[in-house]
Amino acid sequence: MTNLDPALIVRRFGAHADVGHLALTGEHGVVLPAFTDHHVHLHLFDEHALAARGVAGVVDLGGDPFALARRPTHAVPRPAHAGAFLTAPGGYPAARPWAPAAIVREVTDPSRHPGVPGGTATAVDEQVDCGARVIKISLNADAGPTLDPPLVSAIVTHAHHRGVPVVAHAQGAGMVARALDAGVDALAHAPFTELLDGADITRAASAGQLWISTLGIHHGDPDGSRTATANLAAFHAAGGRVLYGTDLGNGDRPAGIDPAEVSALVAAGLDARAVIAALADPWPFPDAVPGVTTFVPGRPPEEDRDLGAWLATASTVPIEEISGDEP
């Protein structure tokens, strides 16, 4: 028996939190919704350790659409993907050592007619027909040419016509505004190259734009870290929807729940309930990963600043392996 108070757990972590124990071992802890890392690159790491370390779903934001289409869709971690990066000719991430040609599509024509070489409809249709649940565009003005506003708008329009949202890598002056102007649904990173003013923050939150955190990628870049944290804090305070994401595969990041990313979210003003909401958001799926839940052994820390180390001990387990505790 555990002395964890279910009512306190719900108040702190949200309505879907509970206490329970593992039926086979009797280990007690906190039961939470299934967690998703909303920004990974599956071709750069081995995902097989993720479920045992608390990640039940992943969103690949840039890979070979044909290789991703061959992945089993009912596996854990459950994969969603964007297919290839859509970018301007010579734009990011073309020619990067980690980005083979198969994961990049250069878009040159705002044509909405399928089959037009370099056309927006052709690029979007290829990804969606390979099973993409989101379209990824690159707006990295710090690393080369970028898609101009008519191309961005045409991509967003056709993606929405095909029933999928659009996420943008927005880096460099004016790129977040370009994404907002075009109706881009999500940002792949909390903006880290420019401190946004209150009007743009409010505009993004009011439009329902989602921001994937990836705060931990700025280790060693204090300016980028401060800017991303300040922007995300303002966005969250304005009611913006924040998703947990690590850019796993980018650098030496741990497979599983990253305690540094959780701690960075807390530093940006998210309390325990908001952190769990960011982790458990099923986007781009409408519902949570079926049949599994998150189990975190032991008592949660009293201070939110210590959440990262505790959540890093989480595992993904089948729902039937969890037994409830008596009140």
Contacts in CASP RR format, 6 or more apart in sequence:
PFRMAT RR
TARGET T0000
AUTHOR 0000-0000-0000
METHOD contacts of the structure
MODEL  1
MTNLDPALIVRRFGAHADVGHLALTGEHGVVLPAFTDHHVHLHLFDEHAL
AARGVAGVVDLGGDPFALARRPTHAVPRPAHAGAFLTAPGGYPAARPWAP
AAIVREVTDPSRHPGVPGGTATAVDEQVDCGARVIKISLNADAGPTLDPP
LVSAIVTHAHHRGVPVVAHAQGAGMVARALDAGVDALAHAPFTELLDGAD
ITRAASAGQLWISTLGIHHGDPDGSRTATANLAAFHAAGGRVLYGTDLGN
GDRPAGIDPAEVSALVAAGLDARAVIAALADPWPFPDAVPGVTTFVPGRP
PEEDRDLGAWLATASTVPIEEISGDEP
1 28 0 8 1.000
1 325 0 8 1.000
1 326 0 8 1.000
2 19 0 8 1.000
2 20 0 8 1.000
2 21 0 8 1.000
2 28 0 8 1.000
2 29 0 8 1.000
2 298 0 8 1.000
2 325 0 8 1.000
4 19 0 8 1.000
4 20 0 8 1.000
4 28 0 8 1.000
4 29 0 8 1.000
4 30 0 8 1.000
4 298 0 8 1.000
4 299 0 8 1.000
4 325 0 8 1.000
5 19 0 8 1.000
6 18 0 8 1.000
6 19 0 8 1.000
6 325 0 8 1.000
6 327 0 8 1.000
9 17 0 8 1.000
9 18 0 8 1.000
9 19 0 8 1.000
9 30 0 8 1.000
9 300 0 8 1.000
10 17 0 8 1.000
10 18 0 8 1.000
12 272 0 8 1.000
12 273 0 8 1.000
12 300 0 8 1.000
13 30 0 8 1.000
13 32 0 8 1.000
13 272 0 8 1.000
13 273 0 8 1.000
13 276 0 8 1.000
13 300 0 8 1.000
14 273 0 8 1.000
14 276 0 8 1.000
14 277 0 8 1.000
16 32 0 8 1.000
16 33 0 8 1.000
16 280 0 8 1.000
17 30 0 8 1.000
17 31 0 8 1.000
17 32 0 8 1.000
17 276 0 8 1.000
18 30 0 8 1.000
18 31 0 8 1.000
18 324 0 8 1.000
19 28 0 8 1.000
19 29 0 8 1.000
19 30 0 8 1.000
19 31 0 8 1.000
19 324 0 8 1.000
19 325 0 8 1.000
20 28 0 8 1.000
20 29 0 8 1.000
20 30 0 8 1.000
20 31 0 8 1.000
20 322 0 8 1.000
20 323 0 8 1.000
20 324 0 8 1.000
20 325 0 8 1.000
21 27 0 8 1.000
21 28 0 8 1.000
21 29 0 8 1.000
21 322 0 8 1.000
21 323 0 8 1.000
21 324 0 8 1.000
21 325 0 8 1.000
22 295 0 8 1.000
22 317 0 8 1.000
22 321 0 8 1.000
22 322 0 8 1.000
22 323 0 8 1.000
23 320 0 8 1.000
23 321 0 8 1.000
23 322 0 8 1.000
23 323 0 8 1.000
24 321 0 8 1.000
26 323 0 8 1.000
27 297 0 8 1.000
27 298 0 8 1.000
28 297 0 8 1.000
28 298 0 8 1.000
28 325 0 8 1.000
29 295 0 8 1.000
29 296 0 8 1.000
29 297 0 8 1.000
29 298 0 8 1.000
29 299 0 8 1.000
30 295 0 8 1.000
30 296 0 8 1.000
30 298 0 8 1.000
30 300 0 8 1.000
31 293 0 8 1.000
31 294 0 8 1.000
31 295 0 8 1.000
31 322 0 8 1.000
31 324 0 8 1.000
32 276 0 8 1.000
32 279 0 8 1.000
32 280 0 8 1.000
32 293 0 8 1.000
32 294 0 8 1.000
32 295 0 8 1.000
32 296 0 8 1.000
32 314 0 8 1.000
33 276 0 8 1.000
33 280 0 8 1.000
33 288 0 8 1.000
33 293 0 8 1.000
33 294 0 8 1.000
34 56 0 8 1.000
34 57 0 8 1.000
34 280 0 8 1.000
34 288 0 8 1.000
34 289 0 8 1.000
34 292 0 8 1.000
34 293 0 8 1.000
34 294 0 8 1.000
34 316 0 8 1.000
35 54 0 8 1.000
35 55 0 8 1.000
35 56 0 8 1.000
35 57 0 8 1.000
35 244 0 8 1.000
35 257 0 8 1.000
35 279 0 8 1.000
35 280 0 8 1.000
35 294 0 8 1.000
35 314 0 8 1.000
35 316 0 8 1.000
36 55 0 8 1.000
36 56 0 8 1.000
36 57 0 8 1.000
36 58 0 8 1.000
36 59 0 8 1.000
36 77 0 8 1.000
36 243 0 8 1.000
36 244 0 8 1.000
36 279 0 8 1.000
36 280 0 8 1.000
36 281 0 8 1.000
36 282 0 8 1.000
36 283 0 8 1.000
36 289 0 8 1.000
37 50 0 8 1.000
37 55 0 8 1.000
37 57 0 8 1.000
37 58 0 8 1.000
37 59 0 8 1.000
37 77 0 8 1.000
37 244 0 8 1.000
37 245 0 8 1.000
37 246 0 8 1.000
37 248 0 8 1.000
37 256 0 8 1.000
38 59 0 8 1.000
38 212 0 8 1.000
38 243 0 8 1.000
38 244 0 8 1.000
38 245 0 8 1.000
38 281 0 8 1.000
38 283 0 8 1.000
39 59 0 8 1.000
39 61 0 8 1.000
39 188 0 8 1.000
39 189 0 8 1.000
39 212 0 8 1.000
39 214 0 8 1.000
39 245 0 8 1.000
39 246 0 8 1.000
39 247 0 8 1.000
39 248 0 8 1.000
40 47 0 8 1.000
40 58 0 8 1.000
40 59 0 8 1.000
40 60 0 8 1.000
40 61 0 8 1.000
40 245 0 8 1.000
40 246 0 8 1.000
40 247 0 8 1.000
40 248 0 8 1.000
40 249 0 8 1.000
41 60 0 8 1.000
41 61 0 8 1.000
41 62 0 8 1.000
41 63 0 8 1.000
41 98 0 8 1.000
41 247 0 8 1.000
41 248 0 8 1.000
41 249 0 8 1.000
41 250 0 8 1.000
42 58 0 8 1.000
42 60 0 8 1.000
42 63 0 8 1.000
42 68 0 8 1.000
42 71 0 8 1.000
42 79 0 8 1.000
42 81 0 8 1.000
43 63 0 8 1.000
43 64 0 8 1.000
43 67 0 8 1.000
43 100 0 8 1.000
43 103 0 8 1.000
44 98 0 8 1.000
44 248 0 8 1.000
44 249 0 8 1.000
44 250 0 8 1.000
45 248 0 8 1.000
45 249 0 8 1.000
45 255 0 8 1.000
46 255 0 8 1.000
47 58 0 8 1.000
47 77 0 8 1.000
47 255 0 8 1.000
49 255 0 8 1.000
49 256 0 8 1.000
50 56 0 8 1.000
50 57 0 8 1.000
50 58 0 8 1.000
50 77 0 8 1.000
50 255 0 8 1.000
50 256 0 8 1.000
50 316 0 8 1.000
51 76 0 8 1.000
51 77 0 8 1.000
51 292 0 8 1.000
51 315 0 8 1.000
51 316 0 8 1.000
52 315 0 8 1.000
52 316 0 8 1.000
53 254 0 8 1.000
53 255 0 8 1.000
53 256 0 8 1.000
53 257 0 8 1.000
53 312 0 8 1.000
53 314 0 8 1.000
53 315 0 8 1.000
54 256 0 8 1.000
54 257 0 8 1.000
54 294 0 8 1.000
54 314 0 8 1.000
54 315 0 8 1.000
54 316 0 8 1.000
55 77 0 8 1.000
55 255 0 8 1.000
55 256 0 8 1.000
55 257 0 8 1.000
55 316 0 8 1.000
56 76 0 8 1.000
56 77 0 8 1.000
56 78 0 8 1.000
56 289 0 8 1.000
56 292 0 8 1.000
56 294 0 8 1.000
56 316 0 8 1.000
57 76 0 8 1.000
57 77 0 8 1.000
57 78 0 8 1.000
57 79 0 8 1.000
57 80 0 8 1.000
57 289 0 8 1.000
58 77 0 8 1.000
58 78 0 8 1.000
58 79 0 8 1.000
58 80 0 8 1.000
58 248 0 8 1.000
59 79 0 8 1.000
59 80 0 8 1.000
59 81 0 8 1.000
59 82 0 8 1.000
59 133 0 8 1.000
59 134 0 8 1.000
59 283 0 8 1.000
59 284 0 8 1.000
60 68 0 8 1.000
60 79 0 8 1.000
60 80 0 8 1.000
60 81 0 8 1.000
60 82 0 8 1.000
60 83 0 8 1.000
61 81 0 8 1.000
61 82 0 8 1.000
61 134 0 8 1.000
61 136 0 8 1.000
61 167 0 8 1.000
61 169 0 8 1.000
61 188 0 8 1.000
62 81 0 8 1.000
62 82 0 8 1.000
62 83 0 8 1.000
62 84 0 8 1.000
62 85 0 8 1.000
62 103 0 8 1.000
62 136 0 8 1.000
63 81 0 8 1.000
63 82 0 8 1.000
63 83 0 8 1.000
63 84 0 8 1.000
63 85 0 8 1.000
63 102 0 8 1.000
63 103 0 8 1.000
64 83 0 8 1.000
64 84 0 8 1.000
64 100 0 8 1.000
64 102 0 8 1.000
64 103 0 8 1.000
65 81 0 8 1.000
65 83 0 8 1.000
65 84 0 8 1.000
65 126 0 8 1.000
65 127 0 8 1.000
65 130 0 8 1.000
65 131 0 8 1.000
65 132 0 8 1.000
66 102 0 8 1.000
66 130 0 8 1.000
67 102 0 8 1.000
68 79 0 8 1.000
68 81 0 8 1.000
68 83 0 8 1.000
68 130 0 8 1.000
68 131 0 8 1.000
68 132 0 8 1.000
69 130 0 8 1.000
69 131 0 8 1.000
71 79 0 8 1.000
71 81 0 8 1.000
73 79 0 8 1.000
76 289 0 8 1.000
76 292 0 8 1.000
76 316 0 8 1.000
77 289 0 8 1.000
77 316 0 8 1.000
78 285 0 8 1.000
78 289 0 8 1.000
80 133 0 8 1.000
80 134 0 8 1.000
80 284 0 8 1.000
80 285 0 8 1.000
81 131 0 8 1.000
81 132 0 8 1.000
81 133 0 8 1.000
81 134 0 8 1.000
82 127 0 8 1.000
82 132 0 8 1.000
82 133 0 8 1.000
82 134 0 8 1.000
82 135 0 8 1.000
82 136 0 8 1.000
82 167 0 8 1.000
83 103 0 8 1.000
83 127 0 8 1.000
83 130 0 8 1.000
83 132 0 8 1.000
83 136 0 8 1.000
84 102 0 8 1.000
84 103 0 8 1.000
84 104 0 8 1.000
84 105 0 8 1.000
84 123 0 8 1.000
84 126 0 8 1.000
84 127 0 8 1.000
84 136 0 8 1.000
85 92 0 8 1.000
85 93 0 8 1.000
85 99 0 8 1.000
85 103 0 8 1.000
85 104 0 8 1.000
85 105 0 8 1.000
85 136 0 8 1.000
85 137 0 8 1.000
85 138 0 8 1.000
85 169 0 8 1.000
86 105 0 8 1.000
86 107 0 8 1.000
86 120 0 8 1.000
86 123 0 8 1.000
86 124 0 8 1.000
86 127 0 8 1.000
86 135 0 8 1.000
86 136 0 8 1.000
86 137 0 8 1.000
86 138 0 8 1.000
86 147 0 8 1.000
86 155 0 8 1.000
87 93 0 8 1.000
87 94 0 8 1.000
87 104 0 8 1.000
87 105 0 8 1.000
87 106 0 8 1.000
87 107 0 8 1.000
87 137 0 8 1.000
87 138 0 8 1.000
87 146 0 8 1.000
87 147 0 8 1.000
88 106 0 8 1.000
88 107 0 8 1.000
88 108 0 8 1.000
88 138 0 8 1.000
88 144 0 8 1.000
88 145 0 8 1.000
88 146 0 8 1.000
88 147 0 8 1.000
88 148 0 8 1.000
88 151 0 8 1.000
89 106 0 8 1.000
89 108 0 8 1.000
89 145 0 8 1.000
90 106 0 8 1.000
90 144 0 8 1.000
90 145 0 8 1.000
91 106 0 8 1.000
91 138 0 8 1.000
91 140 0 8 1.000
91 143 0 8 1.000
91 144 0 8 1.000
91 145 0 8 1.000
91 146 0 8 1.000
92 138 0 8 1.000
92 140 0 8 1.000
92 143 0 8 1.000
92 144 0 8 1.000
92 169 0 8 1.000
92 171 0 8 1.000
93 99 0 8 1.000
93 103 0 8 1.000
93 104 0 8 1.000
93 138 0 8 1.000
93 140 0 8 1.000
93 143 0 8 1.000
94 101 0 8 1.000
94 104 0 8 1.000
94 106 0 8 1.000
105 118 0 8 1.000
105 123 0 8 1.000
105 126 0 8 1.000
105 127 0 8 1.000
106 118 0 8 1.000
107 118 0 8 1.000
107 119 0 8 1.000
107 120 0 8 1.000
107 123 0 8 1.000
107 147 0 8 1.000
107 151 0 8 1.000
107 155 0 8 1.000
108 118 0 8 1.000
108 119 0 8 1.000
108 151 0 8 1.000
109 116 0 8 1.000
109 117 0 8 1.000
109 118 0 8 1.000
109 119 0 8 1.000
109 120 0 8 1.000
110 119 0 8 1.000
110 120 0 8 1.000
110 150 0 8 1.000
110 151 0 8 1.000
110 153 0 8 1.000
110 154 0 8 1.000
111 118 0 8 1.000
111 119 0 8 1.000
111 120 0 8 1.000
111 121 0 8 1.000
111 122 0 8 1.000
111 154 0 8 1.000
112 120 0 8 1.000
112 121 0 8 1.000
112 154 0 8 1.000
112 157 0 8 1.000
112 158 0 8 1.000
113 119 0 8 1.000
113 121 0 8 1.000
114 121 0 8 1.000
114 122 0 8 1.000
114 125 0 8 1.000
115 121 0 8 1.000
115 122 0 8 1.000
115 125 0 8 1.000
116 122 0 8 1.000
120 151 0 8 1.000
120 154 0 8 1.000
120 155 0 8 1.000
120 158 0 8 1.000
121 154 0 8 1.000
121 158 0 8 1.000
123 155 0 8 1.000
124 135 0 8 1.000
124 155 0 8 1.000
124 158 0 8 1.000
124 159 0 8 1.000
124 162 0 8 1.000
125 158 0 8 1.000
125 162 0 8 1.000
127 135 0 8 1.000
128 135 0 8 1.000
128 159 0 8 1.000
128 162 0 8 1.000
128 163 0 8 1.000
128 164 0 8 1.000
132 164 0 8 1.000
133 164 0 8 1.000
133 284 0 8 1.000
133 285 0 8 1.000
134 164 0 8 1.000
134 165 0 8 1.000
134 166 0 8 1.000
134 167 0 8 1.000
134 185 0 8 1.000
134 186 0 8 1.000
134 284 0 8 1.000
135 155 0 8 1.000
135 159 0 8 1.000
135 164 0 8 1.000
135 165 0 8 1.000
135 166 0 8 1.000
135 167 0 8 1.000
136 166 0 8 1.000
136 167 0 8 1.000
136 168 0 8 1.000
136 169 0 8 1.000
136 188 0 8 1.000
137 147 0 8 1.000
137 152 0 8 1.000
137 155 0 8 1.000
137 166 0 8 1.000
137 167 0 8 1.000
137 168 0 8 1.000
137 169 0 8 1.000
137 184 0 8 1.000
138 146 0 8 1.000
138 147 0 8 1.000
138 168 0 8 1.000
138 169 0 8 1.000
139 146 0 8 1.000
139 147 0 8 1.000
139 152 0 8 1.000
139 168 0 8 1.000
139 169 0 8 1.000
139 170 0 8 1.000
139 171 0 8 1.000
139 175 0 8 1.000
139 178 0 8 1.000
139 179 0 8 1.000
140 146 0 8 1.000
140 169 0 8 1.000
140 170 0 8 1.000
140 171 0 8 1.000
140 172 0 8 1.000
140 175 0 8 1.000
141 171 0 8 1.000
141 172 0 8 1.000
141 173 0 8 1.000
141 174 0 8 1.000
141 175 0 8 1.000
142 171 0 8 1.000
142 172 0 8 1.000
142 193 0 8 1.000
143 171 0 8 1.000
146 175 0 8 1.000
146 178 0 8 1.000
147 155 0 8 1.000
149 178 0 8 1.000
149 181 0 8 1.000
149 182 0 8 1.000
152 168 0 8 1.000
152 178 0 8 1.000
152 179 0 8 1.000
152 181 0 8 1.000
152 182 0 8 1.000
152 184 0 8 1.000
153 181 0 8 1.000
153 182 0 8 1.000
153 183 0 8 1.000
155 166 0 8 1.000
155 182 0 8 1.000
156 166 0 8 1.000
156 182 0 8 1.000
156 183 0 8 1.000
156 184 0 8 1.000
156 185 0 8 1.000
159 165 0 8 1.000
159 166 0 8 1.000
160 166 0 8 1.000
164 284 0 8 1.000
165 185 0 8 1.000
165 186 0 8 1.000
165 284 0 8 1.000
166 183 0 8 1.000
166 184 0 8 1.000
166 185 0 8 1.000
166 186 0 8 1.000
167 184 0 8 1.000
167 185 0 8 1.000
167 186 0 8 1.000
167 187 0 8 1.000
167 188 0 8 1.000
167 210 0 8 1.000
167 212 0 8 1.000
168 175 0 8 1.000
168 179 0 8 1.000
168 184 0 8 1.000
168 186 0 8 1.000
168 187 0 8 1.000
168 188 0 8 1.000
169 187 0 8 1.000
169 188 0 8 1.000
169 189 0 8 1.000
170 176 0 8 1.000
170 178 0 8 1.000
170 179 0 8 1.000
170 184 0 8 1.000
170 187 0 8 1.000
170 188 0 8 1.000
170 189 0 8 1.000
170 191 0 8 1.000
171 189 0 8 1.000
171 192 0 8 1.000
171 193 0 8 1.000
172 193 0 8 1.000
172 194 0 8 1.000
173 193 0 8 1.000
173 194 0 8 1.000
174 194 0 8 1.000
175 193 0 8 1.000
176 187 0 8 1.000
176 191 0 8 1.000
176 194 0 8 1.000
176 196 0 8 1.000
176 200 0 8 1.000
176 204 0 8 1.000
177 200 0 8 1.000
179 187 0 8 1.000
180 200 0 8 1.000
180 203 0 8 1.000
180 204 0 8 1.000
180 207 0 8 1.000
180 209 0 8 1.000
183 207 0 8 1.000
183 209 0 8 1.000
184 209 0 8 1.000
185 208 0 8 1.000
185 209 0 8 1.000
185 210 0 8 1.000
186 209 0 8 1.000
186 210 0 8 1.000
186 211 0 8 1.000
186 212 0 8 1.000
186 243 0 8 1.000
186 283 0 8 1.000
187 204 0 8 1.000
187 209 0 8 1.000
187 210 0 8 1.000
187 211 0 8 1.000
187 212 0 8 1.000
188 212 0 8 1.000
188 214 0 8 1.000
188 247 0 8 1.000
189 211 0 8 1.000
189 212 0 8 1.000
189 213 0 8 1.000
189 214 0 8 1.000
189 217 0 8 1.000
189 228 0 8 1.000
189 247 0 8 1.000
190 211 0 8 1.000
190 212 0 8 1.000
190 213 0 8 1.000
190 214 0 8 1.000
190 215 0 8 1.000
190 228 0 8 1.000
190 229 0 8 1.000
190 231 0 8 1.000
190 232 0 8 1.000
190 235 0 8 1.000
190 268 0 8 1.000
191 211 0 8 1.000
191 227 0 8 1.000
191 228 0 8 1.000
191 231 0 8 1.000
192 218 0 8 1.000
192 224 0 8 1.000
192 225 0 8 1.000
192 227 0 8 1.000
192 228 0 8 1.000
192 231 0 8 1.000
193 224 0 8 1.000
193 227 0 8 1.000
194 227 0 8 1.000
195 227 0 8 1.000
195 230 0 8 1.000
195 231 0 8 1.000
196 204 0 8 1.000
196 231 0 8 1.000
196 234 0 8 1.000
198 234 0 8 1.000
198 238 0 8 1.000
201 231 0 8 1.000
201 234 0 8 1.000
201 235 0 8 1.000
201 238 0 8 1.000
202 238 0 8 1.000
204 211 0 8 1.000
204 235 0 8 1.000
204 238 0 8 1.000
204 240 0 8 1.000
205 235 0 8 1.000
205 238 0 8 1.000
205 239 0 8 1.000
205 240 0 8 1.000
205 241 0 8 1.000
206 238 0 8 1.000
208 240 0 8 1.000
208 241 0 8 1.000
209 240 0 8 1.000
209 241 0 8 1.000
210 241 0 8 1.000
210 242 0 8 1.000
210 243 0 8 1.000
210 283 0 8 1.000
211 232 0 8 1.000
211 235 0 8 1.000
211 240 0 8 1.000
211 241 0 8 1.000
211 242 0 8 1.000
211 243 0 8 1.000
212 243 0 8 1.000
212 244 0 8 1.000
212 245 0 8 1.000
213 232 0 8 1.000
213 242 0 8 1.000
213 243 0 8 1.000
213 244 0 8 1.000
213 245 0 8 1.000
213 261 0 8 1.000
213 264 0 8 1.000
213 265 0 8 1.000
213 268 0 8 1.000
213 278 0 8 1.000
214 228 0 8 1.000
214 245 0 8 1.000
214 246 0 8 1.000
214 247 0 8 1.000
214 261 0 8 1.000
215 225 0 8 1.000
215 228 0 8 1.000
215 229 0 8 1.000
215 232 0 8 1.000
215 261 0 8 1.000
215 264 0 8 1.000
215 265 0 8 1.000
215 268 0 8 1.000
216 225 0 8 1.000
216 246 0 8 1.000
216 253 0 8 1.000
216 258 0 8 1.000
216 260 0 8 1.000
216 261 0 8 1.000
216 264 0 8 1.000
217 246 0 8 1.000
217 247 0 8 1.000
217 250 0 8 1.000
217 251 0 8 1.000
217 253 0 8 1.000
218 224 0 8 1.000
218 225 0 8 1.000
218 228 0 8 1.000
219 225 0 8 1.000
219 260 0 8 1.000
225 264 0 8 1.000
229 264 0 8 1.000
229 267 0 8 1.000
229 268 0 8 1.000
232 242 0 8 1.000
232 265 0 8 1.000
232 268 0 8 1.000
233 268 0 8 1.000
233 269 0 8 1.000
235 242 0 8 1.000
236 242 0 8 1.000
236 268 0 8 1.000
236 269 0 8 1.000
236 270 0 8 1.000
236 274 0 8 1.000
237 269 0 8 1.000
241 281 0 8 1.000
242 265 0 8 1.000
242 270 0 8 1.000
242 274 0 8 1.000
242 277 0 8 1.000
242 278 0 8 1.000
243 278 0 8 1.000
243 281 0 8 1.000
243 283 0 8 1.000
244 261 0 8 1.000
244 262 0 8 1.000
244 265 0 8 1.000
244 275 0 8 1.000
244 278 0 8 1.000
244 279 0 8 1.000
244 281 0 8 1.000
245 261 0 8 1.000
246 253 0 8 1.000
246 258 0 8 1.000
246 261 0 8 1.000
247 253 0 8 1.000
248 255 0 8 1.000
248 256 0 8 1.000
248 258 0 8 1.000
254 312 0 8 1.000
256 312 0 8 1.000
257 279 0 8 1.000
257 308 0 8 1.000
257 311 0 8 1.000
257 312 0 8 1.000
257 314 0 8 1.000
258 312 0 8 1.000
259 308 0 8 1.000
259 309 0 8 1.000
259 311 0 8 1.000
259 312 0 8 1.000
260 308 0 8 1.000
262 275 0 8 1.000
262 307 0 8 1.000
262 308 0 8 1.000
262 311 0 8 1.000
262 312 0 8 1.000
263 305 0 8 1.000
263 307 0 8 1.000
263 308 0 8 1.000
265 274 0 8 1.000
265 275 0 8 1.000
265 278 0 8 1.000
266 275 0 8 1.000
266 304 0 8 1.000
266 305 0 8 1.000
266 307 0 8 1.000
266 308 0 8 1.000
270 278 0 8 1.000
271 304 0 8 1.000
272 300 0 8 1.000
272 304 0 8 1.000
272 307 0 8 1.000
275 304 0 8 1.000
275 307 0 8 1.000
275 311 0 8 1.000
279 311 0 8 1.000
280 288 0 8 1.000
280 294 0 8 1.000
282 288 0 8 1.000
282 289 0 8 1.000
289 316 0 8 1.000
291 318 0 8 1.000
291 319 0 8 1.000
292 316 0 8 1.000
292 317 0 8 1.000
292 318 0 8 1.000
292 319 0 8 1.000
293 316 0 8 1.000
293 317 0 8 1.000
293 318 0 8 1.000
293 319 0 8 1.000
293 322 0 8 1.000
294 314 0 8 1.000
294 315 0 8 1.000
294 316 0 8 1.000
294 317 0 8 1.000
295 314 0 8 1.000
295 315 0 8 1.000
295 316 0 8 1.000
295 317 0 8 1.000
295 322 0 8 1.000
296 310 0 8 1.000
296 311 0 8 1.000
296 313 0 8 1.000
296 314 0 8 1.000
297 313 0 8 1.000
300 307 0 8 1.000
300 310 0 8 1.000
301 307 0 8 1.000
301 309 0 8 1.000
301 310 0 8 1.000
END
